[in-house]
């Protein structure tokens, strides 16, 4: 599948998301078989076509919740007929139920706005494990790059190539462009990131399709054979990029609360 065809397919899906496009319909539109489309899409993106569409739908449902609308408005905006199924999938992608997401969004955005107003350079960690029991023999250094990056950059190591739920390891870089990973469970991870800028609109902290982002092209396997330095380059959204459904303000809020 050529890059231009992949971009055309993902742009087509985004433009028709409210119609709940099905893989067979998408394949027919581009003169492909459903199996060929699914196989090539996974080969190019690392994602199944259904996972990509599901993530887009969850992203679509975020705005009504941040705006304080009823959960049913979010569910319908995301194109889900079942409230129970929607709640389950929303939690899997964001780490919260739709009801809690709506209730907590004002507080989370206030904390993030306050932290963005602090000009100190600092790196705040998130761990989904006990760091004390997972030392690595060799460290990974990550250098963040990109023209016009905002003052805050979130970077995470995820078990899947789609940024949903919570990362195994995360870093919030305020006015900083480098961090080091010295402790993490052995395994294979995908390195993903997005920027964040000051805003008066809370939705800009939760719906991240306007942000510069980064996806390292190859998975990283720990333990490393030797110390390694990676450059993580940020650039604008491309149609084939997976939606970022992680609740970044919640991760930051949880870290600050625990500290």
PASEBA-1860 file (N, C-alpha, C; in nm, 3 decimals):
! residues 259
1> XXXXXXXX> 0.085/-0.119/0.000/0.000/0.000/0.000/0.089/0.124/0.000 ~ 0.069/0.211/-0.097/0.151/0.331/-0.108/0.110/0.431/-0.001 ~ 0.203/0.521/0.040/0.166/0.624/0.139/0.048/0.709/0.095 ~ 0.039/0.740/-0.034/-0.072/0.823/-0.081/-0.205/0.750/-0.069 ~ -0.206/0.618/-0.095/-0.329/0.541/-0.080/-0.367/0.531/0.067 ~ -0.269/0.508/0.154/-0.298/0.501/0.297/-0.358/0.632/0.347 ~ -0.299/0.745/0.306/-0.353/0.875/0.346/-0.494/0.895/0.293 ~ -0.519/0.851/0.171/-0.653/0.865/0.113/-0.755/0.782/0.190
9> XXXXXXXX> -0.716/0.660/0.230/-0.807/0.572/0.304/-0.838/0.631/0.441 ~ -0.735/0.675/0.512/-0.759/0.728/0.647/-0.834/0.860/0.642 ~ -0.807/0.943/0.541/-0.883/1.067/0.525/-1.030/1.037/0.496 ~ -1.054/0.935/0.416/-1.192/0.891/0.384/-1.263/0.846/0.511 ~ -1.195/0.770/0.595/-1.256/0.723/0.720/-1.289/0.839/0.811 ~ -1.196/0.932/0.828/-1.219/1.048/0.915/-1.337/1.132/0.865 ~ -1.347/1.150/0.734/-1.453/1.233/0.678/-1.591/1.169/0.692 ~ -1.596/1.036/0.705/-1.724/0.965/0.710/-1.746/0.893/0.843
17> XXXXXXXX> -1.678/0.940/0.945/-1.684/0.871/1.073/-1.826/0.865/1.128 ~ -1.907/0.970/1.108/-2.044/0.971/1.160/-2.132/0.866/1.093 ~ -2.088/0.815/0.979/-2.164/0.711/0.911/-2.124/0.571/0.958 ~ -2.034/0.564/1.058/-1.984/0.436/1.108/-1.936/0.346/0.994 ~ -1.833/0.389/0.921/-1.787/0.310/0.805/-1.738/0.172/0.847 ~ -1.773/0.072/0.767/-1.733/-0.066/0.791/-1.617/-0.103/0.698 ~ -1.529/-0.192/0.743/-1.414/-0.229/0.659/-1.453/-0.273/0.518 ~ -1.561/-0.349/0.504/-1.601/-0.395/0.370/-1.641/-0.278/0.281
25> XXXXXXXX> -1.710/-0.179/0.338/-1.751/-0.061/0.261/-1.631/0.023/0.220 ~ -1.536/0.037/0.312/-1.416/0.115/0.283/-1.335/0.047/0.173 ~ -1.321/-0.085/0.186/-1.246/-0.160/0.085/-1.310/-0.147/-0.052 ~ -1.442/-0.158/-0.059/-1.511/-0.148/-0.188/-1.492/-0.010/-0.250 ~ -1.493/0.093/-0.167/-1.476/0.230/-0.218/-1.342/0.246/-0.289 ~ -1.239/0.173/-0.242/-1.106/0.185/-0.301/-1.071/0.068/-0.393 ~ -1.170/-0.014/-0.425/-1.148/-0.124/-0.518/-1.059/-0.233/-0.463 ~ -1.067/-0.256/-0.330/-0.985/-0.358/-0.266/-1.077/-0.462/-0.202
33> XXXXXXXX> -1.021/-0.579/-0.174/-1.095/-0.675/-0.093/-1.081/-0.636/0.054 ~ -1.177/-0.675/0.135/-1.173/-0.642/0.277/-1.047/-0.701/0.342 ~ -1.010/-0.821/0.303/-0.894/-0.888/0.363/-0.765/-0.819/0.321 ~ -0.756/-0.779/0.195/-0.635/-0.709/0.149/-0.622/-0.575/0.219 ~ -0.733/-0.504/0.233/-0.729/-0.374/0.302/-0.682/-0.392/0.446 ~ -0.741/-0.486/0.518/-0.706/-0.506/0.659/-0.560/-0.548/0.673 ~ -0.514/-0.636/0.586/-0.376/-0.684/0.594/-0.277/-0.571/0.567 ~ -0.301/-0.493/0.462/-0.210/-0.385/0.427/-0.216/-0.271/0.530
41> XXXXXXXX> -0.334/-0.245/0.585/-0.347/-0.138/0.683/-0.266/-0.172/0.809 ~ -0.275/-0.295/0.854/-0.197/-0.335/0.972/-0.047/-0.332/0.942 ~ -0.009/-0.375/0.822/0.133/-0.377/0.787/0.191/-0.236/0.786 ~ 0.111/-0.138/0.743/0.161/0.000/0.732/0.154/0.076/0.864 ~ 0.053/0.048/0.947/0.031/0.130/1.067/0.057/0.056/1.198 ~ 0.062/-0.078/1.193/0.073/-0.156/1.316/-0.059/-0.175/1.386 ~ -0.167/-0.122/1.329/-0.299/-0.128/1.390/-0.395/-0.207/1.303 ~ -0.494/-0.266/1.366/-0.604/-0.320/1.286/-0.694/-0.205/1.244
49> XXXXXXXX> -0.761/-0.221/1.133/-0.851/-0.117/1.084/-0.963/-0.091/1.185 ~ -1.012/-0.196/1.247/-1.120/-0.180/1.345/-1.071/-0.102/1.468 ~ -0.948/-0.128/1.513/-0.894/-0.052/1.627/-0.879/0.096/1.592 ~ -0.835/0.124/1.471/-0.819/0.262/1.427/-0.954/0.335/1.428 ~ -1.056/0.272/1.372/-1.189/0.334/1.368/-1.246/0.349/1.509 ~ -1.227/0.247/1.594/-1.277/0.254/1.732/-1.214/0.370/1.807 ~ -1.082/0.390/1.789/-1.014/0.500/1.856/-1.064/0.636/1.807 ~ -1.088/0.647/1.676/-1.143/0.771/1.622/-1.279/0.803/1.684
57> XXXXXXXX> -1.360/0.700/1.704/-1.492/0.722/1.763/-1.482/0.769/1.908 ~ -1.390/0.712/1.984/-1.371/0.757/2.122/-1.324/0.903/2.123 ~ -1.230/0.935/2.036/-1.184/1.074/2.025/-1.300/1.168/1.995 ~ -1.391/1.123/1.911/-1.507/1.203/1.873/-1.597/1.231/1.994 ~ -1.602/1.137/2.087/-1.691/1.152/2.202/-1.635/1.237/2.315 ~ -1.510/1.282/2.305/-1.447/1.357/2.414/-1.505/1.497/2.428 ~ -1.526/1.566/2.316/-1.568/1.707/2.321/-1.697/1.729/2.401 ~ -1.805/1.651/2.380/-1.926/1.675/2.459/-1.903/1.663/2.610
65> XXXXXXXX> -1.816/1.571/2.652/-1.791/1.552/2.795/-1.715/1.671/2.853 ~ -1.613/1.717/2.784/-1.536/1.833/2.832/-1.624/1.957/2.836 ~ -1.721/1.965/2.746/-1.814/2.078/2.742/-1.928/2.064/2.843 ~ -1.926/1.955/2.923/-2.025/1.937/3.027/-2.158/1.882/2.981 ~ -2.166/1.828/2.861/-2.291/1.774/2.810/-2.318/1.636/2.870 ~ -2.442/1.588/2.863/-2.473/1.455/2.917/-2.392/1.345/2.849 ~ -2.373/1.236/2.921/-2.296/1.124/2.865/-2.360/1.072/2.738 ~ -2.495/1.074/2.731/-2.562/1.023/2.612/-2.523/1.104/2.489
73> XXXXXXXX> -2.495/1.233/2.506/-2.451/1.315/2.393/-2.315/1.269/2.343 ~ -2.227/1.233/2.435/-2.096/1.180/2.398/-2.112/1.046/2.328 ~ -2.195/0.961/2.383/-2.218/0.829/2.324/-2.268/0.840/2.180 ~ -2.364/0.928/2.157/-2.421/0.944/2.023/-2.320/1.008/1.929 ~ -2.243/1.104/1.980/-2.141/1.168/1.897/-2.037/1.066/1.852 ~ -2.010/0.968/1.937/-1.914/0.863/1.905/-1.974/0.751/1.821 ~ -2.105/0.757/1.798/-2.169/0.657/1.712/-2.189/0.522/1.776 ~ -2.219/0.520/1.908/-2.240/0.394/1.979/-2.387/0.382/2.019
81> XXXXXXXX> -2.446/0.267/1.989/-2.586/0.244/2.025/-2.600/0.196/2.169 ~ -2.500/0.125/2.220/-2.507/0.065/2.353/-2.429/0.150/2.453 ~ -2.498/0.192/2.561/-2.431/0.271/2.665/-2.324/0.188/2.737 ~ -2.353/0.062/2.763/-2.258/-0.023/2.835/-2.132/-0.047/2.753 ~ -2.150/-0.076/2.624/-2.034/-0.098/2.537/-1.951/0.028/2.525 ~ -2.019/0.142/2.513/-1.946/0.269/2.501/-1.866/0.298/2.627 ~ -1.927/0.279/2.743/-1.857/0.305/2.869/-1.734/0.216/2.882 ~ -1.748/0.089/2.843/-1.635/-0.005/2.852/-1.521/0.039/2.759
89> XXXXXXXX> -1.554/0.073/2.636/-1.450/0.111/2.539/-1.390/0.246/2.574 ~ -1.471/0.337/2.624/-1.419/0.468/2.661/-1.317/0.456/2.774 ~ -1.348/0.373/2.873/-1.255/0.354/2.984/-1.125/0.289/2.935 ~ -1.136/0.192/2.843/-1.017/0.126/2.791/-0.925/0.224/2.720 ~ -0.981/0.325/2.656/-0.902/0.421/2.580/-0.851/0.536/2.666 ~ -0.929/0.581/2.763/-0.894/0.703/2.836/-0.854/0.678/2.981 ~ -0.887/0.562/3.034/-0.859/0.534/3.174/-0.968/0.577/3.269 ~ -1.079/0.632/3.216/-1.191/0.676/3.299/-1.323/0.642/3.233
97> XXXXXXXX> -1.429/0.632/3.314/-1.563/0.620/3.258/-1.603/0.754/3.198 ~ -1.697/0.757/3.104/-1.742/0.886/3.049/-1.795/0.980/3.158 ~ -1.865/0.926/3.257/-1.921/1.011/3.364/-1.810/1.076/3.447 ~ -1.709/0.998/3.485/-1.599/1.053/3.563/-1.516/1.151/3.480 ~ -1.499/1.120/3.353/-1.424/1.208/3.263/-1.489/1.347/3.260 ~ -1.621/1.348/3.246/-1.694/1.476/3.242/-1.681/1.550/3.374 ~ -1.693/1.478/3.486/-1.689/1.542/3.617/-1.551/1.598/3.649 ~ -1.445/1.529/3.606/-1.309/1.567/3.644/-1.243/1.665/3.547
105> XXXXXXXX> -1.297/1.680/3.428/-1.230/1.761/3.326/-1.202/1.904/3.372 ~ -1.295/1.975/3.438/-1.264/2.113/3.480/-1.147/2.120/3.578 ~ -1.143/2.030/3.675/-1.034/2.031/3.771/-0.901/1.996/3.708 ~ -0.901/1.896/3.621/-0.777/1.856/3.555/-0.723/1.969/3.468 ~ -0.813/2.035/3.394/-0.767/2.142/3.305/-0.715/2.260/3.385 ~ -0.773/2.288/3.503/-0.724/2.398/3.587/-0.583/2.369/3.637 ~ -0.557/2.244/3.677/-0.423/2.205/3.723/-0.323/2.215/3.608 ~ -0.360/2.167/3.492/-0.268/2.172/3.379/-0.239/2.316/3.337
113> XXXXXXXX> -0.341/2.401/3.340/-0.320/2.543/3.305/-0.224/2.607/3.405 ~ -0.238/2.572/3.532/-0.148/2.627/3.634/-0.004/2.581/3.611 ~ 0.013/2.453/3.580/0.147/2.400/3.558/0.210/2.459/3.432 ~ 0.130/2.484/3.331/0.183/2.545/3.209/0.229/2.689/3.232 ~ 0.176/2.751/3.336/0.217/2.887/3.369/0.347/2.893/3.448 ~ 0.399/2.777/3.486/0.524/2.769/3.562/0.639/2.755/3.463 ~ 0.731/2.850/3.461/0.838/2.854/3.361/0.958/2.765/3.396 ~ 0.955/2.694/3.509/1.068/2.609/3.546/1.081/2.491/3.450
121> XXXXXXXX> 1.206/2.455/3.420/1.232/2.334/3.342/1.226/2.214/3.436 ~ 1.144/2.114/3.404/1.131/1.998/3.490/1.074/1.881/3.410 ~ 1.102/1.761/3.456/1.052/1.639/3.394/0.979/1.560/3.502 ~ 0.850/1.537/3.483/0.768/1.465/3.580/0.744/1.323/3.529 ~ 0.766/1.222/3.614/0.755/1.083/3.570/0.619/1.021/3.602 ~ 0.581/0.924/3.519/0.469/0.835/3.549/0.517/0.693/3.527 ~ 0.485/0.605/3.621/0.521/0.463/3.608/0.398/0.377/3.635 ~ 0.372/0.285/3.546/0.267/0.187/3.570/0.322/0.061/3.635
129> XXXXXXXX> 0.434/0.074/3.708/0.500/-0.040/3.771/0.584/0.016/3.886 ~ 0.644/-0.074/3.964/0.733/-0.033/4.073/0.875/-0.019/4.016 ~ 0.927/0.104/4.002/1.060/0.121/3.942/1.171/0.048/4.017 ~ 1.154/0.032/4.148/1.262/-0.027/4.228/1.295/-0.170/4.188 ~ 1.199/-0.240/4.130/1.222/-0.382/4.100/1.248/-0.407/3.952 ~ 1.265/-0.300/3.873/1.287/-0.319/3.729/1.405/-0.237/3.678 ~ 1.523/-0.250/3.740/1.640/-0.178/3.687/1.684/-0.238/3.553 ~ 1.740/-0.153/3.467/1.790/-0.199/3.338/1.943/-0.192/3.335
137> XXXXXXXX> 2.009/-0.285/3.268/2.155/-0.279/3.262/2.207/-0.163/3.178 ~ 2.125/-0.117/3.082/2.165/-0.007/2.995/2.050/0.094/2.985 ~ 2.084/0.222/2.986/1.984/0.327/2.984/1.948/0.368/2.841 ~ 1.824/0.415/2.826/1.778/0.475/2.702/1.764/0.625/2.723 ~ 1.834/0.704/2.643/1.820/0.850/2.646/1.736/0.892/2.527 ~ 1.638/0.978/2.551/1.548/1.025/2.445/1.564/1.175/2.430 ~ 1.598/1.220/2.311/1.609/1.361/2.278/1.487/1.401/2.196 ~ 1.413/1.501/2.245/1.291/1.547/2.178/1.327/1.660/2.083
145> XXXXXXXX> 1.278/1.650/1.959/1.309/1.749/1.856/1.181/1.789/1.784 ~ 1.182/1.910/1.726/1.069/1.953/1.646/1.058/2.103/1.642 ~ 1.032/2.156/1.525/1.021/2.301/1.509/0.890/2.352/1.568 ~ 0.900/2.455/1.652/0.780/2.517/1.707/0.710/2.437/1.815 ~ 0.783/2.349/1.884/0.721/2.269/1.990/0.672/2.359/2.103 ~ 0.560/2.321/2.164/0.506/2.393/2.278/0.588/2.369/2.404 ~ 0.553/2.436/2.514/0.631/2.427/2.637/0.618/2.294/2.711 ~ 0.516/2.214/2.677/0.495/2.086/2.743/0.491/1.976/2.640
153> XXXXXXXX> 0.568/1.871/2.665/0.569/1.754/2.578/0.543/1.631/2.664 ~ 0.443/1.553/2.626/0.417/1.424/2.688/0.478/1.315/2.602 ~ 0.554/1.223/2.663/0.612/1.110/2.591/0.581/0.984/2.671 ~ 0.544/0.878/2.602/0.513/0.753/2.671/0.564/0.632/2.597 ~ 0.594/0.527/2.672/0.624/0.395/2.617/0.500/0.309/2.637 ~ 0.443/0.262/2.527/0.318/0.187/2.529/0.341/0.045/2.481 ~ 0.260/-0.046/2.532/0.269/-0.185/2.490/0.216/-0.204/2.348 ~ 0.130/-0.112/2.302/0.071/-0.119/2.168/0.109/0.006/2.090
161> XXXXXXXX> 0.097/0.004/1.958/0.131/0.123/1.878/0.021/0.227/1.873 ~ -0.071/0.222/1.969/-0.178/0.320/1.974/-0.183/0.377/2.116 ~ -0.180/0.510/2.129/-0.175/0.572/2.263/-0.312/0.577/2.329 ~ -0.346/0.470/2.399/-0.474/0.464/2.468/-0.449/0.411/2.609 ~ -0.549/0.428/2.696/-0.534/0.384/2.834/-0.428/0.465/2.905 ~ -0.327/0.400/2.956/-0.214/0.469/3.019/-0.085/0.405/2.966 ~ 0.024/0.480/2.958/0.150/0.420/2.915/0.210/0.333/3.024 ~ 0.298/0.244/2.986/0.375/0.169/3.086/0.467/0.266/3.160
169> XXXXXXXX> 0.526/0.357/3.086/0.612/0.461/3.143/0.584/0.591/3.069 ~ 0.570/0.700/3.145/0.544/0.830/3.082/0.631/0.939/3.140 ~ 0.650/1.044/3.061/0.722/1.162/3.106/0.648/1.286/3.058 ~ 0.632/1.383/3.149/0.582/1.516/3.113/0.699/1.611/3.119 ~ 0.738/1.665/3.005/0.856/1.750/2.995/0.813/1.896/2.984 ~ 0.831/1.971/3.093/0.801/2.114/3.092/0.929/2.191/3.061 ~ 0.930/2.260/2.948/1.047/2.339/2.907/1.174/2.253/2.910 ~ 1.161/2.127/2.877/1.273/2.033/2.874/1.262/1.951/2.747
177> XXXXXXXX> 1.374/1.897/2.701/1.377/1.825/2.574/1.454/1.693/2.583 ~ 1.479/1.645/2.705/1.554/1.520/2.717/1.512/1.447/2.844 ~ 1.507/1.315/2.836/1.486/1.233/2.955/1.555/1.099/2.936 ~ 1.571/1.027/3.047/1.643/0.900/3.046/1.554/0.792/3.108 ~ 1.551/0.676/3.046/1.480/0.559/3.098/1.584/0.461/3.151 ~ 1.584/0.443/3.282/1.678/0.350/3.345/1.608/0.232/3.411 ~ 1.476/0.243/3.430/1.400/0.138/3.497/1.269/0.115/3.423 ~ 1.250/-0.007/3.379/1.126/-0.044/3.310/1.125/-0.196/3.299
185> XXXXXXXX> 1.008/-0.260/3.307/1.005/-0.406/3.288/1.059/-0.445/3.149 ~ 1.126/-0.558/3.142/1.171/-0.609/3.013/1.049/-0.624/2.922 ~ 1.068/-0.592/2.795/0.957/-0.605/2.701/0.978/-0.519/2.578 ~ 0.878/-0.519/2.494/0.881/-0.448/2.365/0.780/-0.333/2.373 ~ 0.825/-0.212/2.346/0.741/-0.094/2.364/0.745/-0.002/2.242 ~ 0.638/0.077/2.230/0.628/0.177/2.125/0.641/0.315/2.188 ~ 0.729/0.397/2.133/0.757/0.530/2.186/0.675/0.633/2.110 ~ 0.584/0.699/2.184/0.491/0.794/2.125/0.491/0.923/2.206
193> XXXXXXXX> 0.458/1.034/2.141/0.456/1.160/2.213/0.363/1.262/2.150 ~ 0.324/1.362/2.229/0.248/1.476/2.177/0.285/1.600/2.259 ~ 0.267/1.714/2.199/0.294/1.840/2.267/0.164/1.895/2.325 ~ 0.178/1.999/2.409/0.062/2.070/2.460/0.101/2.215/2.486 ~ 0.007/2.307/2.458/0.034/2.450/2.470/-0.068/2.514/2.564 ~ -0.035/2.629/2.621/-0.134/2.702/2.701/-0.258/2.735/2.617 ~ -0.373/2.730/2.678/-0.498/2.759/2.607/-0.605/2.799/2.708 ~ -0.696/2.882/2.663/-0.812/2.918/2.745/-0.928/2.821/2.721
201> XXXXXXXX> -0.914/2.735/2.622/-1.018/2.638/2.589/-0.981/2.502/2.648 ~ -1.052/2.454/2.750/-1.016/2.325/2.811/-1.010/2.209/2.712 ~ -1.090/2.216/2.606/-1.093/2.106/2.510/-0.955/2.084/2.448 ~ -0.874/2.190/2.437/-0.741/2.176/2.378/-0.650/2.087/2.460 ~ -0.685/2.060/2.586/-0.604/1.973/2.672/-0.647/1.827/2.663 ~ -0.762/1.800/2.605/-0.817/1.665/2.604/-0.833/1.608/2.463 ~ -0.873/1.693/2.370/-0.886/1.651/2.229/-0.759/1.696/2.158 ~ -0.670/1.602/2.125/-0.532/1.636/2.090/-0.503/1.623/1.941
209> XXXXXXXX> -0.606/1.632/1.856/-0.582/1.617/1.713/-0.520/1.741/1.650 ~ -0.503/1.849/1.729/-0.438/1.970/1.677/-0.290/1.977/1.715 ~ -0.244/1.884/1.795/-0.109/1.891/1.854/-0.005/1.829/1.761 ~ 0.118/1.880/1.770/0.230/1.810/1.710/0.247/1.677/1.783 ~ 0.288/1.575/1.710/0.304/1.444/1.772/0.425/1.372/1.715 ~ 0.462/1.263/1.780/0.578/1.185/1.737/0.548/1.038/1.757 ~ 0.589/0.957/1.660/0.578/0.812/1.669/0.711/0.755/1.622 ~ 0.786/0.697/1.714/0.914/0.639/1.673/0.886/0.521/1.580
217> XXXXXXXX> 0.957/0.512/1.466/0.917/0.413/1.364/0.936/0.268/1.405 ~ 1.024/0.241/1.500/1.051/0.102/1.537/1.025/0.080/1.686 ~ 0.971/-0.036/1.724/0.956/-0.067/1.867/1.092/-0.074/1.936 ~ 1.092/-0.054/2.066/1.214/-0.058/2.147/1.203/-0.176/2.241 ~ 1.306/-0.260/2.242/1.304/-0.380/2.324/1.404/-0.367/2.438 ~ 1.354/-0.385/2.559/1.440/-0.389/2.679/1.453/-0.534/2.725 ~ 1.573/-0.575/2.771/1.692/-0.492/2.793/1.761/-0.455/2.664 ~ 1.822/-0.336/2.663/1.899/-0.291/2.549/2.034/-0.362/2.547
225> XXXXXXXX> 2.090/-0.385/2.428/2.221/-0.450/2.422/2.334/-0.357/2.464 ~ 2.307/-0.225/2.463/2.406/-0.123/2.501/2.332/0.006/2.527 ~ 2.393/0.102/2.596/2.327/0.232/2.612/2.290/0.291/2.476 ~ 2.173/0.354/2.471/2.122/0.401/2.342/2.062/0.541/2.357 ~ 2.077/0.623/2.253/2.015/0.754/2.246/1.927/0.760/2.122 ~ 1.802/0.799/2.141/1.707/0.812/2.030/1.665/0.957/2.014 ~ 1.645/0.998/1.890/1.586/1.128/1.860/1.440/1.107/1.827 ~ 1.352/1.174/1.902/1.209/1.163/1.879/1.162/1.292/1.814
233> XXXXXXXX> 1.128/1.284/1.685/1.096/1.403/1.606/0.946/1.426/1.601 ~ 0.904/1.548/1.635/0.762/1.585/1.635/0.726/1.655/1.504 ~ 0.604/1.628/1.457/0.554/1.689/1.333/0.401/1.694/1.339 ~ 0.336/1.764/1.245/0.190/1.775/1.249/0.121/1.640/1.227 ~ -0.007/1.637/1.264/-0.090/1.518/1.245/-0.093/1.476/1.099 ~ -0.081/1.347/1.077/-0.105/1.287/0.946/-0.231/1.201/0.955 ~ -0.308/1.191/0.846/-0.435/1.117/0.853/-0.422/0.976/0.908 ~ -0.308/0.910/0.882/-0.292/0.771/0.926/-0.248/0.759/1.071
241> XXXXXXXX> -0.220/0.871/1.139/-0.180/0.864/1.279/-0.296/0.815/1.366 ~ -0.267/0.728/1.463/-0.375/0.687/1.555/-0.417/0.803/1.644 ~ -0.543/0.814/1.678/-0.587/0.919/1.772/-0.521/0.901/1.908 ~ -0.495/1.011/1.976/-0.439/1.008/2.111/-0.556/1.021/2.208 ~ -0.595/0.910/2.268/-0.711/0.912/2.357/-0.672/0.905/2.504 ~ -0.542/0.896/2.533/-0.496/0.898/2.672/-0.538/1.029/2.737 ~ -0.587/1.022/2.861/-0.624/1.144/2.935/-0.497/1.201/2.998 ~ -0.423/1.282/2.920/-0.296/1.336/2.967/-0.311/1.422/3.093
249> XXXXXXXX> -0.410/1.512/3.100/-0.424/1.591/3.223/-0.446/1.504/3.347 ~ -0.515/1.392/3.332/-0.535/1.303/3.448/-0.404/1.242/3.494 ~ -0.320/1.198/3.400/-0.190/1.142/3.439/-0.108/1.244/3.517 ~ -0.109/1.369/3.470/-0.034/1.475/3.538/-0.094/1.502/3.674 ~ -0.227/1.507/3.681/-0.295/1.532/3.809/-0.263/1.421/3.909 ~ -0.267/1.296/3.864/-0.239/1.185/3.955/-0.096/1.192/4.008 ~ -0.001/1.227/3.922/0.137/1.237/3.967/0.150/1.346/4.072 ~ 0.094/1.462/4.046/0.107/1.574/4.139/0.038/1.542/4.272
257> XXX> -0.073/1.474/4.267/-0.145/1.438/4.388/-0.063/1.340/4.473 ~ -0.001/1.242/4.408/0.081/1.145/4.480/0.207/1.207/4.536 ~ 0.258/1.311/4.468/0.380/1.377/4.514/0.354/1.464/4.635
END
